[in-house]
Amino acid sequence: VEVTPSGRMCRMRYIFYGEPEDEANCEPKTLPDFESAGACWVTAEEIASGKLRLRGQEPLEWFNYVAAGGVIHPIEMLTLEGAPPPAVGTSEATNLWTPGCC
């Protein structure tokens, strides 16, 4: 999580790590919309080459972080406000993405 305090506001930016469940069937988003110009699977080397048009260098920074053994926290750390944390040793958490949740 990156945090940028600014007066009465605070910008929080979350960076998620993911891997495809099925590499043979994992087409990324290709049509541009309001959120992004699309998506693609790339290597750190492809980003470092400068051939991809990115808005910033953050993807390369995070690729390097993970490659260097940086800590990747489990998604189960995210729960609804006031929900109890998952039991130690389990992956049971309050699902944030249930319909009508947020």
Biopython code that builds the backbone (N, CA, C, O; Angstrom):
import numpy as np
from Bio.PDB.StructureBuilder import StructureBuilder

atoms = [
    (1, "VAL", "N", (0.845, -1.173, 0.000)),
    (1, "VAL", "CA", (0.000, 0.000, 0.000)),
    (1, "VAL", "C", (0.886, 1.229, 0.000)),
    (1, "VAL", "O", (1.779, 1.359, 0.838)),
    (2, "GLU", "N", (0.643, 2.123, -0.930)),
    (2, "GLU", "CA", (1.335, 3.410, -0.954)),
    (2, "GLU", "C", (0.367, 4.453, -0.399)),
    (2, "GLU", "O", (-0.801, 4.488, -0.786)),
    (3, "VAL", "N", (0.847, 5.294, 0.499)),
    (3, "VAL", "CA", (0.007, 6.297, 1.141)),
    (3, "VAL", "C", (0.586, 7.679, 0.882)),
    (3, "VAL", "O", (1.781, 7.903, 1.072)),
    (4, "THR", "N", (-0.270, 8.613, 0.442)),
    (4, "THR", "CA", (0.130, 9.996, 0.207)),
    (4, "THR", "C", (-0.803, 10.918, 0.994)),
    (4, "THR", "O", (-1.889, 11.248, 0.518)),
    (5, "PRO", "N", (-0.385, 11.338, 2.205)),
    (5, "PRO", "CA", (-1.209, 12.283, 2.966)),
    (5, "PRO", "C", (-1.197, 13.655, 2.292)),
    (5, "PRO", "O", (-0.161, 14.106, 1.803)),
    (6, "SER", "N", (-2.349, 14.310, 2.272)),
    (6, "SER", "CA", (-2.449, 15.622, 1.654)),
    (6, "SER", "C", (-3.547, 16.423, 2.357)),
    (6, "SER", "O", (-4.721, 16.336, 1.997)),
    (7, "GLY", "N", (-3.149, 17.198, 3.358)),
    (7, "GLY", "CA", (-4.137, 17.994, 4.080)),
    (7, "GLY", "C", (-5.155, 17.114, 4.761)),
    (7, "GLY", "O", (-4.800, 16.240, 5.552)),
    (8, "ARG", "N", (-6.437, 17.343, 4.456)),
    (8, "ARG", "CA", (-7.516, 16.558, 5.062)),
    (8, "ARG", "C", (-7.777, 15.255, 4.319)),
    (8, "ARG", "O", (-8.603, 14.452, 4.755)),
    (9, "MET", "N", (-7.098, 15.037, 3.223)),
    (9, "MET", "CA", (-7.301, 13.834, 2.414)),
    (9, "MET", "C", (-6.073, 12.923, 2.531)),
    (9, "MET", "O", (-5.008, 13.351, 2.976)),
    (10, "CYS", "N", (-6.240, 11.688, 2.133)),
    (10, "CYS", "CA", (-5.128, 10.740, 2.105)),
    (10, "CYS", "C", (-5.359, 9.785, 0.937)),
    (10, "CYS", "O", (-6.351, 9.056, 0.904)),
    (11, "ARG", "N", (-4.444, 9.798, -0.008)),
    (11, "ARG", "CA", (-4.549, 8.892, -1.161)),
    (11, "ARG", "C", (-3.889, 7.580, -0.780)),
    (11, "ARG", "O", (-2.757, 7.564, -0.296)),
    (12, "MET", "N", (-4.598, 6.478, -0.998)),
    (12, "MET", "CA", (-4.050, 5.152, -0.748)),
    (12, "MET", "C", (-4.098, 4.366, -2.047)),
    (12, "MET", "O", (-5.145, 4.252, -2.685)),
    (13, "ARG", "N", (-2.968, 3.836, -2.419)),
    (13, "ARG", "CA", (-2.873, 3.087, -3.669)),
    (13, "ARG", "C", (-2.435, 1.670, -3.328)),
    (13, "ARG", "O", (-1.404, 1.460, -2.690)),
    (14, "TYR", "N", (-3.236, 0.702, -3.762)),
    (14, "TYR", "CA", (-2.949, -0.700, -3.498)),
    (14, "TYR", "C", (-2.334, -1.336, -4.731)),
    (14, "TYR", "O", (-2.798, -1.107, -5.848)),
    (15, "ILE", "N", (-1.302, -2.125, -4.538)),
    (15, "ILE", "CA", (-0.660, -2.852, -5.631)),
    (15, "ILE", "C", (-0.905, -4.336, -5.364)),
    (15, "ILE", "O", (-0.564, -4.844, -4.296)),
    (16, "PHE", "N", (-1.493, -5.024, -6.334)),
    (16, "PHE", "CA", (-1.807, -6.439, -6.176)),
    (16, "PHE", "C", (-0.902, -7.290, -7.045)),
    (16, "PHE", "O", (-0.588, -6.928, -8.179)),
    (17, "TYR", "N", (-0.490, -8.419, -6.503)),
    (17, "TYR", "CA", (0.299, -9.409, -7.229)),
    (17, "TYR", "C", (-0.640, -10.523, -7.651)),
    (17, "TYR", "O", (-1.508, -10.928, -6.877)),
    (18, "GLY", "N", (-0.479, -11.019, -8.853)),
    (18, "GLY", "CA", (-1.326, -12.114, -9.297)),
    (18, "GLY", "C", (-0.630, -12.992, -10.315)),
    (18, "GLY", "O", (0.304, -12.566, -10.993)),
    (19, "GLU", "N", (-1.091, -14.201, -10.408)),
    (19, "GLU", "CA", (-0.624, -15.158, -11.408)),
    (19, "GLU", "C", (-1.852, -15.799, -12.036)),
    (19, "GLU", "O", (-2.859, -15.995, -11.356)),
    (20, "PRO", "N", (-1.787, -16.128, -13.323)),
    (20, "PRO", "CA", (-2.956, -16.774, -13.945)),
    (20, "PRO", "C", (-3.163, -18.179, -13.381)),
    (20, "PRO", "O", (-2.199, -18.902, -13.127)),
    (21, "GLU", "N", (-4.425, -18.559, -13.187)),
    (21, "GLU", "CA", (-4.725, -19.923, -12.754)),
    (21, "GLU", "C", (-4.439, -20.911, -13.873)),
    (21, "GLU", "O", (-3.997, -22.032, -13.624)),
    (22, "ASP", "N", (-4.695, -20.489, -15.110)),
    (22, "ASP", "CA", (-4.520, -21.359, -16.275)),
    (22, "ASP", "C", (-3.794, -20.550, -17.350)),
    (22, "ASP", "O", (-4.411, -19.726, -18.026)),
    (23, "GLU", "N", (-2.500, -20.775, -17.510)),
    (23, "GLU", "CA", (-1.719, -19.983, -18.462)),
    (23, "GLU", "C", (-2.190, -20.142, -19.903)),
    (23, "GLU", "O", (-1.937, -19.273, -20.738)),
    (24, "ALA", "N", (-2.863, -21.230, -20.193)),
    (24, "ALA", "CA", (-3.362, -21.446, -21.560)),
    (24, "ALA", "C", (-4.661, -20.678, -21.807)),
    (24, "ALA", "O", (-5.087, -20.533, -22.953)),
    (25, "ASN", "N", (-5.283, -20.192, -20.748)),
    (25, "ASN", "CA", (-6.568, -19.517, -20.884)),
    (25, "ASN", "C", (-6.587, -18.281, -19.980)),
    (25, "ASN", "O", (-7.307, -18.242, -18.983)),
    (26, "CYS", "N", (-5.793, -17.282, -20.336)),
    (26, "CYS", "CA", (-5.697, -16.095, -19.467)),
    (26, "CYS", "C", (-5.540, -14.821, -20.295)),
    (26, "CYS", "O", (-4.616, -14.037, -20.078)),
    (27, "GLU", "N", (-6.436, -14.631, -21.228)),
    (27, "GLU", "CA", (-6.381, -13.426, -22.058)),
    (27, "GLU", "C", (-6.643, -12.186, -21.223)),
    (27, "GLU", "O", (-7.687, -12.092, -20.577)),
    (28, "PRO", "N", (-5.726, -11.238, -21.220)),
    (28, "PRO", "CA", (-5.980, -9.995, -20.481)),
    (28, "PRO", "C", (-6.934, -9.081, -21.246)),
    (28, "PRO", "O", (-7.236, -9.304, -22.418)),
    (29, "LYS", "N", (-7.385, -8.070, -20.564)),
    (29, "LYS", "CA", (-8.288, -7.069, -21.150)),
    (29, "LYS", "C", (-7.589, -6.388, -22.333)),
    (29, "LYS", "O", (-6.450, -5.940, -22.204)),
    (30, "THR", "N", (-8.252, -6.312, -23.458)),
    (30, "THR", "CA", (-7.627, -5.711, -24.641)),
    (30, "THR", "C", (-8.314, -4.437, -25.106)),
    (30, "THR", "O", (-7.716, -3.656, -25.845)),
    (31, "LEU", "N", (-9.556, -4.209, -24.692)),
    (31, "LEU", "CA", (-10.266, -3.009, -25.127)),
    (31, "LEU", "C", (-10.077, -1.880, -24.119)),
    (31, "LEU", "O", (-10.298, -2.077, -22.925)),
    (32, "PRO", "N", (-9.671, -0.702, -24.584)),
    (32, "PRO", "CA", (-9.520, 0.435, -23.663)),
    (32, "PRO", "C", (-10.854, 0.871, -23.082)),
    (32, "PRO", "O", (-11.895, 0.739, -23.726)),
    (33, "ASP", "N", (-10.817, 1.389, -21.862)),
    (33, "ASP", "CA", (-11.994, 1.982, -21.247)),
    (33, "ASP", "C", (-11.535, 3.094, -20.309)),
    (33, "ASP", "O", (-10.385, 3.528, -20.378)),
    (34, "PHE", "N", (-12.420, 3.555, -19.440)),
    (34, "PHE", "CA", (-12.111, 4.673, -18.551)),
    (34, "PHE", "C", (-10.938, 4.366, -17.621)),
    (34, "PHE", "O", (-10.127, 5.249, -17.340)),
    (35, "GLU", "N", (-10.838, 3.116, -17.138)),
    (35, "GLU", "CA", (-9.806, 2.749, -16.178)),
    (35, "GLU", "C", (-8.424, 2.531, -16.798)),
    (35, "GLU", "O", (-7.414, 2.850, -16.171)),
    (36, "SER", "N", (-8.367, 1.994, -18.013)),
    (36, "SER", "CA", (-7.053, 1.694, -18.591)),
    (36, "SER", "C", (-7.125, 1.580, -20.109)),
    (36, "SER", "O", (-8.202, 1.500, -20.701)),
    (37, "ALA", "N", (-5.951, 1.577, -20.711)),
    (37, "ALA", "CA", (-5.852, 1.430, -22.160)),
    (37, "ALA", "C", (-5.785, -0.034, -22.568)),
    (37, "ALA", "O", (-5.687, -0.345, -23.755)),
    (38, "GLY", "N", (-5.838, -0.932, -21.593)),
    (38, "GLY", "CA", (-5.767, -2.357, -21.865)),
    (38, "GLY", "C", (-4.788, -3.013, -20.913)),
    (38, "GLY", "O", (-4.309, -2.382, -19.971)),
    (39, "ALA", "N", (-4.489, -4.280, -21.159)),
    (39, "ALA", "CA", (-3.578, -5.025, -20.298)),
    (39, "ALA", "C", (-2.812, -6.031, -21.130)),
    (39, "ALA", "O", (-3.235, -6.396, -22.227)),
    (40, "CYS", "N", (-1.684, -6.476, -20.605)),
    (40, "CYS", "CA", (-0.905, -7.517, -21.278)),
    (40, "CYS", "C", (-0.003, -8.204, -20.260)),
    (40, "CYS", "O", (0.366, -7.617, -19.243)),
    (41, "TRP", "N", (0.341, -9.438, -20.545)),
    (41, "TRP", "CA", (1.295, -10.162, -19.715)),
    (41, "TRP", "C", (2.686, -9.829, -20.238)),
    (41, "TRP", "O", (2.943, -9.954, -21.436)),
    (42, "VAL", "N", (3.588, -9.406, -19.351)),
    (42, "VAL", "CA", (4.938, -9.035, -19.757)),
    (42, "VAL", "C", (5.956, -9.517, -18.740)),
    (42, "VAL", "O", (5.610, -9.882, -17.617)),
    (43, "THR", "N", (7.209, -9.513, -19.148)),
    (43, "THR", "CA", (8.316, -9.819, -18.255)),
    (43, "THR", "C", (8.968, -8.514, -17.812)),
    (43, "THR", "O", (8.733, -7.461, -18.405)),
    (44, "ALA", "N", (9.786, -8.590, -16.771)),
    (44, "ALA", "CA", (10.534, -7.411, -16.319)),
    (44, "ALA", "C", (11.442, -6.905, -17.436)),
    (44, "ALA", "O", (11.624, -5.697, -17.591)),
    (45, "GLU", "N", (12.006, -7.811, -18.205)),
    (45, "GLU", "CA", (12.896, -7.428, -19.303)),
    (45, "GLU", "C", (12.150, -6.638, -20.366)),
    (45, "GLU", "O", (12.689, -5.678, -20.916)),
    (46, "GLU", "N", (10.912, -7.031, -20.662)),
    (46, "GLU", "CA", (10.118, -6.303, -21.657)),
    (46, "GLU", "C", (9.792, -4.897, -21.170)),
    (46, "GLU", "O", (9.780, -3.955, -21.963)),
    (47, "ILE", "N", (9.528, -4.745, -19.876)),
    (47, "ILE", "CA", (9.268, -3.411, -19.341)),
    (47, "ILE", "C", (10.536, -2.571, -19.383)),
    (47, "ILE", "O", (10.503, -1.410, -19.788)),
    (48, "ALA", "N", (11.659, -3.160, -18.962)),
    (48, "ALA", "CA", (12.928, -2.431, -18.921)),
    (48, "ALA", "C", (13.387, -2.001, -20.309)),
    (48, "ALA", "O", (14.126, -1.025, -20.434)),
    (49, "SER", "N", (12.961, -2.714, -21.358)),
    (49, "SER", "CA", (13.395, -2.379, -22.721)),
    (49, "SER", "C", (12.885, -1.024, -23.179)),
    (49, "SER", "O", (13.458, -0.423, -24.088)),
    (50, "GLY", "N", (11.815, -0.533, -22.562)),
    (50, "GLY", "CA", (11.244, 0.748, -22.946)),
    (50, "GLY", "C", (10.337, 0.685, -24.161)),
    (50, "GLY", "O", (9.853, 1.723, -24.615)),
    (51, "LYS", "N", (10.093, -0.498, -24.699)),
    (51, "LYS", "CA", (9.245, -0.633, -25.887)),
    (51, "LYS", "C", (7.750, -0.531, -25.568)),
    (51, "LYS", "O", (6.937, -0.254, -26.450)),
    (52, "LEU", "N", (7.398, -0.756, -24.304)),
    (52, "LEU", "CA", (5.992, -0.641, -23.903)),
    (52, "LEU", "C", (5.709, 0.788, -23.463)),
    (52, "LEU", "O", (6.536, 1.415, -22.801)),
    (53, "ARG", "N", (4.544, 1.300, -23.830)),
    (53, "ARG", "CA", (4.150, 2.649, -23.407)),
    (53, "ARG", "C", (3.421, 2.548, -22.075)),
    (53, "ARG", "O", (2.266, 2.126, -22.018)),
    (54, "LEU", "N", (4.095, 2.931, -21.020)),
    (54, "LEU", "CA", (3.520, 2.897, -19.683)),
    (54, "LEU", "C", (3.396, 4.313, -19.147)),
    (54, "LEU", "O", (4.107, 5.216, -19.586)),
    (55, "ARG", "N", (2.486, 4.503, -18.193)),
    (55, "ARG", "CA", (2.329, 5.822, -17.576)),
    (55, "ARG", "C", (3.453, 6.138, -16.605)),
    (55, "ARG", "O", (3.704, 7.306, -16.311)),
    (56, "GLY", "N", (4.130, 5.123, -16.105)),
    (56, "GLY", "CA", (5.203, 5.338, -15.144)),
    (56, "GLY", "C", (6.079, 4.104, -15.031)),
    (56, "GLY", "O", (5.840, 3.097, -15.697)),
    (57, "GLN", "N", (7.084, 4.187, -14.192)),
    (57, "GLN", "CA", (8.020, 3.086, -14.019)),
    (57, "GLN", "C", (7.645, 2.163, -12.857)),
    (57, "GLN", "O", (8.393, 1.235, -12.547)),
    (58, "GLU", "N", (6.502, 2.402, -12.210)),
    (58, "GLU", "CA", (6.112, 1.590, -11.071)),
    (58, "GLU", "C", (6.074, 0.102, -11.367)),
    (58, "GLU", "O", (6.517, -0.680, -10.526)),
    (59, "PRO", "N", (5.562, -0.340, -12.529)),
    (59, "PRO", "CA", (5.561, -1.792, -12.771)),
    (59, "PRO", "C", (6.963, -2.404, -12.689)),
    (59, "PRO", "O", (7.128, -3.481, -12.115)),
    (60, "LEU", "N", (7.952, -1.751, -13.240)),
    (60, "LEU", "CA", (9.311, -2.284, -13.182)),
    (60, "LEU", "C", (9.817, -2.302, -11.740)),
    (60, "LEU", "O", (10.476, -3.254, -11.320)),
    (61, "GLU", "N", (9.507, -1.247, -10.983)),
    (61, "GLU", "CA", (9.919, -1.210, -9.575)),
    (61, "GLU", "C", (9.334, -2.390, -8.812)),
    (61, "GLU", "O", (10.027, -3.019, -8.013)),
    (62, "TRP", "N", (8.043, -2.697, -9.058)),
    (62, "TRP", "CA", (7.409, -3.803, -8.341)),
    (62, "TRP", "C", (7.887, -5.161, -8.853)),
    (62, "TRP", "O", (8.010, -6.095, -8.060)),
    (63, "PHE", "N", (8.161, -5.300, -10.145)),
    (63, "PHE", "CA", (8.738, -6.541, -10.663)),
    (63, "PHE", "C", (10.065, -6.800, -9.960)),
    (63, "PHE", "O", (10.325, -7.916, -9.510)),
    (64, "ASN", "N", (10.904, -5.770, -9.864)),
    (64, "ASN", "CA", (12.213, -5.912, -9.224)),
    (64, "ASN", "C", (12.067, -6.248, -7.743)),
    (64, "ASN", "O", (12.837, -7.048, -7.212)),
    (65, "TYR", "N", (11.089, -5.646, -7.075)),
    (65, "TYR", "CA", (10.834, -5.921, -5.665)),
    (65, "TYR", "C", (10.518, -7.400, -5.458)),
    (65, "TYR", "O", (11.097, -8.048, -4.585)),
    (66, "VAL", "N", (9.601, -7.928, -6.262)),
    (66, "VAL", "CA", (9.213, -9.333, -6.135)),
    (66, "VAL", "C", (10.383, -10.242, -6.482)),
    (66, "VAL", "O", (10.632, -11.223, -5.781)),
    (67, "ALA", "N", (11.106, -9.929, -7.556)),
    (67, "ALA", "CA", (12.243, -10.751, -7.977)),
    (67, "ALA", "C", (13.335, -10.796, -6.908)),
    (67, "ALA", "O", (14.061, -11.785, -6.803)),
    (68, "ALA", "N", (13.452, -9.734, -6.121)),
    (68, "ALA", "CA", (14.469, -9.672, -5.072)),
    (68, "ALA", "C", (14.008, -10.361, -3.785)),
    (68, "ALA", "O", (14.721, -10.341, -2.781)),
    (69, "GLY", "N", (12.814, -10.971, -3.813)),
    (69, "GLY", "CA", (12.320, -11.675, -2.632)),
    (69, "GLY", "C", (11.468, -10.822, -1.717)),
    (69, "GLY", "O", (11.269, -11.170, -0.553)),
    (70, "GLY", "N", (10.956, -9.695, -2.230)),
    (70, "GLY", "CA", (10.101, -8.825, -1.426)),
    (70, "GLY", "C", (8.874, -9.559, -0.904)),
    (70, "GLY", "O", (8.388, -10.499, -1.532)),
    (71, "VAL", "N", (8.383, -9.128, 0.237)),
    (71, "VAL", "CA", (7.242, -9.764, 0.885)),
    (71, "VAL", "C", (5.970, -9.523, 0.073)),
    (71, "VAL", "O", (5.686, -8.394, -0.328)),
    (72, "ILE", "N", (5.216, -10.578, -0.164)),
    (72, "ILE", "CA", (3.899, -10.490, -0.798)),
    (72, "ILE", "C", (2.894, -10.955, 0.244)),
    (72, "ILE", "O", (2.886, -12.125, 0.626)),
    (73, "HIS", "N", (2.059, -10.053, 0.700)),
    (73, "HIS", "CA", (1.075, -10.388, 1.726)),
    (73, "HIS", "C", (-0.133, -11.054, 1.089)),
    (73, "HIS", "O", (-0.496, -10.726, -0.040)),
    (74, "PRO", "N", (-0.763, -11.990, 1.801)),
    (74, "PRO", "CA", (-1.934, -12.678, 1.235)),
    (74, "PRO", "C", (-3.131, -11.742, 1.128)),
    (74, "PRO", "O", (-3.293, -10.830, 1.938)),
    (75, "ILE", "N", (-3.959, -11.975, 0.128)),
    (75, "ILE", "CA", (-5.152, -11.158, -0.102)),
    (75, "ILE", "C", (-6.096, -11.229, 1.096)),
    (75, "ILE", "O", (-6.896, -10.317, 1.309)),
    (76, "GLU", "N", (-6.009, -12.310, 1.880)),
    (76, "GLU", "CA", (-6.884, -12.464, 3.037)),
    (76, "GLU", "C", (-6.658, -11.388, 4.096)),
    (76, "GLU", "O", (-7.456, -11.259, 5.025)),
    (77, "MET", "N", (-5.579, -10.615, 3.968)),
    (77, "MET", "CA", (-5.352, -9.512, 4.906)),
    (77, "MET", "C", (-6.415, -8.429, 4.751)),
    (77, "MET", "O", (-6.670, -7.676, 5.690)),
    (78, "LEU", "N", (-7.032, -8.345, 3.588)),
    (78, "LEU", "CA", (-8.076, -7.348, 3.354)),
    (78, "LEU", "C", (-9.413, -7.892, 3.825)),
    (78, "LEU", "O", (-9.879, -8.919, 3.331)),
    (79, "THR", "N", (-10.028, -7.210, 4.776)),
    (79, "THR", "CA", (-11.342, -7.602, 5.261)),
    (79, "THR", "C", (-12.207, -6.359, 5.370)),
    (79, "THR", "O", (-11.716, -5.236, 5.253)),
    (80, "LEU", "N", (-13.467, -6.562, 5.590)),
    (80, "LEU", "CA", (-14.368, -5.440, 5.802)),
    (80, "LEU", "C", (-14.062, -4.779, 7.138)),
    (80, "LEU", "O", (-13.633, -5.444, 8.081)),
    (81, "GLU", "N", (-14.281, -3.483, 7.218)),
    (81, "GLU", "CA", (-14.065, -2.767, 8.457)),
    (81, "GLU", "C", (-14.920, -3.388, 9.563)),
    (81, "GLU", "O", (-16.119, -3.600, 9.383)),
    (82, "GLY", "N", (-14.301, -3.674, 10.696)),
    (82, "GLY", "CA", (-15.002, -4.272, 11.822)),
    (82, "GLY", "C", (-15.076, -5.784, 11.787)),
    (82, "GLY", "O", (-15.472, -6.400, 12.777)),
    (83, "ALA", "N", (-14.708, -6.399, 10.675)),
    (83, "ALA", "CA", (-14.731, -7.858, 10.586)),
    (83, "ALA", "C", (-13.527, -8.422, 11.325)),
    (83, "ALA", "O", (-12.465, -7.800, 11.351)),
    (84, "PRO", "N", (-13.689, -9.597, 11.924)),
    (84, "PRO", "CA", (-12.532, -10.184, 12.604)),
    (84, "PRO", "C", (-11.505, -10.669, 11.579)),
    (84, "PRO", "O", (-11.870, -11.037, 10.463)),
    (85, "PRO", "N", (-10.228, -10.671, 11.953)),
    (85, "PRO", "CA", (-9.229, -11.201, 11.032)),
    (85, "PRO", "C", (-9.425, -12.708, 10.869)),
    (85, "PRO", "O", (-10.041, -13.343, 11.725)),
    (86, "PRO", "N", (-8.913, -13.284, 9.790)),
    (86, "PRO", "CA", (-9.059, -14.732, 9.615)),
    (86, "PRO", "C", (-8.294, -15.470, 10.706)),
    (86, "PRO", "O", (-7.312, -14.958, 11.243)),
    (87, "ALA", "N", (-8.750, -16.665, 11.027)),
    (87, "ALA", "CA", (-8.054, -17.481, 12.012)),
    (87, "ALA", "C", (-6.650, -17.794, 11.510)),
    (87, "ALA", "O", (-6.445, -18.009, 10.316)),
    (88, "VAL", "N", (-5.706, -17.819, 12.404)),
    (88, "VAL", "CA", (-4.321, -18.112, 12.040)),
    (88, "VAL", "C", (-4.255, -19.490, 11.396)),
    (88, "VAL", "O", (-4.835, -20.453, 11.899)),
    (89, "GLY", "N", (-3.545, -19.571, 10.283)),
    (89, "GLY", "CA", (-3.383, -20.844, 9.585)),
    (89, "GLY", "C", (-4.495, -21.165, 8.613)),
    (89, "GLY", "O", (-4.501, -22.246, 8.026)),
    (90, "THR", "N", (-5.455, -20.242, 8.422)),
    (90, "THR", "CA", (-6.535, -20.471, 7.460)),
    (90, "THR", "C", (-6.528, -19.350, 6.437)),
    (90, "THR", "O", (-5.850, -18.336, 6.609)),
    (91, "SER", "N", (-7.276, -19.540, 5.391)),
    (91, "SER", "CA", (-7.427, -18.478, 4.396)),
    (91, "SER", "C", (-8.854, -17.958, 4.397)),
    (91, "SER", "O", (-9.290, -17.336, 3.429)),
    (92, "GLU", "N", (-9.580, -18.208, 5.470)),
    (92, "GLU", "CA", (-10.963, -17.737, 5.568)),
    (92, "GLU", "C", (-10.972, -16.277, 5.969)),
    (92, "GLU", "O", (-10.460, -15.916, 7.028)),
    (93, "ALA", "N", (-11.546, -15.445, 5.135)),
    (93, "ALA", "CA", (-11.662, -14.021, 5.440)),
    (93, "ALA", "C", (-13.003, -13.532, 4.951)),
    (93, "ALA", "O", (-13.657, -14.201, 4.151)),
    (94, "THR", "N", (-13.420, -12.378, 5.421)),
    (94, "THR", "CA", (-14.646, -11.771, 4.952)),
    (94, "THR", "C", (-14.409, -11.300, 3.524)),
    (94, "THR", "O", (-13.577, -10.424, 3.289)),
    (95, "ASN", "N", (-15.126, -11.869, 2.580)),
    (95, "ASN", "CA", (-14.920, -11.562, 1.175)),
    (95, "ASN", "C", (-15.387, -10.134, 0.866)),
    (95, "ASN", "O", (-16.552, -9.794, 1.073)),
    (96, "LEU", "N", (-14.467, -9.312, 0.373)),
    (96, "LEU", "CA", (-14.802, -7.931, 0.038)),
    (96, "LEU", "C", (-15.596, -7.819, -1.250)),
    (96, "LEU", "O", (-16.246, -6.799, -1.481)),
    (97, "TRP", "N", (-15.562, -8.825, -2.082)),
    (97, "TRP", "CA", (-16.118, -8.690, -3.422)),
    (97, "TRP", "C", (-17.417, -9.434, -3.601)),
    (97, "TRP", "O", (-17.715, -9.879, -4.709)),
    (98, "THR", "N", (-18.199, -9.586, -2.555)),
    (98, "THR", "CA", (-19.508, -10.207, -2.693)),
    (98, "THR", "C", (-20.474, -9.180, -3.274)),
    (98, "THR", "O", (-20.328, -7.990, -2.996)),
    (99, "PRO", "N", (-21.451, -9.598, -4.068)),
    (99, "PRO", "CA", (-22.397, -8.650, -4.662)),
    (99, "PRO", "C", (-23.062, -7.789, -3.599)),
    (99, "PRO", "O", (-23.481, -8.287, -2.554)),
    (100, "GLY", "N", (-23.152, -6.501, -3.873)),
    (100, "GLY", "CA", (-23.789, -5.566, -2.972)),
    (100, "GLY", "C", (-22.953, -5.170, -1.770)),
    (100, "GLY", "O", (-23.420, -4.430, -0.904)),
    (101, "CYS", "N", (-21.732, -5.652, -1.709)),
    (101, "CYS", "CA", (-20.878, -5.386, -0.557)),
    (101, "CYS", "C", (-20.404, -3.940, -0.538)),
    (101, "CYS", "O", (-20.552, -3.254, 0.474)),
    (102, "CYS", "N", (-19.858, -3.488, -1.604)),
    (102, "CYS", "CA", (-19.223, -2.158, -1.603)),
    (102, "CYS", "C", (-19.723, -1.287, -2.737)),
    (102, "CYS", "O", (-19.289, -0.143, -2.875)),
]
sb = StructureBuilder()
sb.init_structure("model")
sb.init_model(0)
sb.init_chain("A")
sb.init_seg("    ")
for serial, (resi, resn, name, xyz) in enumerate(atoms, 1):
    if name == "N":
        sb.init_residue(resn, " ", resi, " ")
    sb.init_atom(name, np.array(xyz, "f"), 0.0, 1.0, " ", f" {name:<3s}", serial, name[0])
structure = sb.get_structure()
